[in-house]
Amino acid sequence: MTMEDLTYVTYVAAKPEEVWNAFLSPEGTKAVFFGSVLRSTFEIGSRYEYVGPGSDGDETVHVYGTVLEFEPHRLMSFTEHAGPSYRDNHAEMETRMTLTLEPVGGCTKLTLVNDKWPDNHPSYESTKQSWPMILSNMKTYIETGKTLDFGW
């Protein structure tokens, strides 16, 4: 099965700097990414990891990869792998995630593209369902300081 790019666009009532900080700060990532924090130097070619509570304890690596592009308040792009506890072949299952922020009036246009899916990637369908929830949760968190209740 050929995988199509996953593309999402939303508008957030905040400046690009505020949106950027929510995606990188421990407070923002813990609130929206299930208690995980983002660890990286953010230098091109460096590793990043979302680490938090999970099947391997508090230091479970949920997602990891390599920083491809990083322009503060505007663009970040990474390779993306599910953590080792999710798939035995996690190193082979690479996609790319690119987040772009653009000021539009008094708000920010947020575009997320998750692409370069290998054929028959086992996480494609779940990722297709989870990105809209994560982005909606992030938008709500940035605009109100609260997260959505998905009943989890």
N, C-alpha and C positions, 0 to 999 in steps of 0.2 A: 504494500500500500504506500503510495506517494504522499508525503506530508506537506500540506500547504503552510505558508508562513502564517503565524498568528500576529495580527496587528490590532492594536487597541488605541483609541484616541479619546481623551477626556479633557475637560477644562476644570481647573482648580482655582477657587477664589483666593489666590495668594500669589506672592511674587515668586519668580523662579528660585531665588535663594532659599525661600522657606520650603518649597517643594523638595529641592535638592537636599537640604538639611534633614528633612523627614526621612528620606531614603537612605541616608548615611548615618545619622545619629543613633546611638544605642537606644535612646528613648523611642524614636520613631520605629526602628526596626523591631524592637521588642514588642511594641504595641501592635504592629501590623503583621510581622512575620513570625507569629506563633512563639514569642519569647526569645527569638534568636537575635544575635548581634552580628554585624558585618565586620569582618577582620581583614584588613589589607593595608598596604602602604599606598595603594592606588597608582603606583608607577606602572607605565606601560610594560607589559611582560611579567608583572608580579602576580602572585597567587592571591585570590580572595576566597573567603569562606563565610557562609552563614552558619553560625554555631549556636546551639541552644539545646533545651531539653528534648529528649527523644529516646529512642530504643537503646542508645549507647550511653545514657545518662545525660548530665547537664552539658557535656562537651560533644554532643552528637553533631557531626558535620552533615547538614541537610543538603546544602548545595555548595559546589566549589567550582573554580575555574581560573582563567587567566584574564587579566585586564588587557583589553585590546585598544581602547580609546578612553580618555578621561579629560574632559574640559569642564572644570567647575562651573556649576549653575547652568550648564547647557547640554552636555552630552556625556554619557557613559556607555561603554560597550564591553561585554565580557563573553568568553566562552562559558558554557554552563554544563555541569554534570550533576546528576543526583548523587548524594553522598554514598559512601561505601556500604553503609548498612541497608540501603535500599535495593541495590542491584550488584550482583557479583561482577558484571561486566560494565560497571559505572564509567570506567575510563574510556570505553569505546562509544558510549552514548552521549556524544557531545552535540550541543546546539549553541546558538548565539543569541544573546539578549542585548538589545540596544534601547536605551532610554534617551529621548530628546525632549528638552524643555524650551519653549518659545514664549516670550511675553506677548500677550494679546490684550490690549487695553489694560485694565487693572487686574487681569488674571493670567494664568499660565496654561498654555496648551501642552499637554503631556502626551507624547506618543511613545508607545512601547511596541517593539517588534521582536518577536521570538522566532528565529528562523534557522536555516541550515539543519533541518531535521533529517536524520538518517531514515531511510525507508523502514517502516514497521517499528518505529521507536515505541517502546512499551509505555512511556509516560505521556505520549502526545494527547490522548483524550482527557486525562486528568488535568494536564496543564492547561488545555483549552478551556476547561471548566473553572480552574482556580484563578487564572489571571484576572478575569472580570471581578471576582470577589476581592482579590488582593487590592486591585486598583480602586475599587469603590470604597474599600476600607481605608486606604491611604487618603483618598480625597476627603472622606468624612473626618478622619483624624486631623488632617491639616486644617480643615475649615472649622472644626468644632472642638478639637482636643479630645474627642471621644472616639471609640471604635464601634463598629457595627456588631450586633449580636446575631451570629449565625447559628446559635444553639449548640455550639460544640462544647 
